[in-house]
């Protein structure tokens, strides 16, 4: 059914303009989100390579350490965490 009282043309044009503006702004925001996602993907790749490289280096250094004859002074230092006394809250 058609509306017995059609809206004025100016009101329809205003709504069209508003919808187009919102759509254009949303498209710009989407482009920005996609650009940031690409930057994050590049950063992720760099970090993964860094982690992999350092992991391989740690493995190599541990293997090298095992091949040496450790004397008493060459042992890895024990890591101890000092204990803290818990105090009641309040």
LINPEZI-V957400 format. One record per helix or strand of 3 or more residues. SS is the DSSP state (~ for helix, > for strand). FROM is the first residue (numbers start at 1). TO is the last residue. If there is no record, write none. Layout:
SS & FROM & TO
SS & FROM & TO
This chain:
~ & 9 & 67
~ & 72 & 74
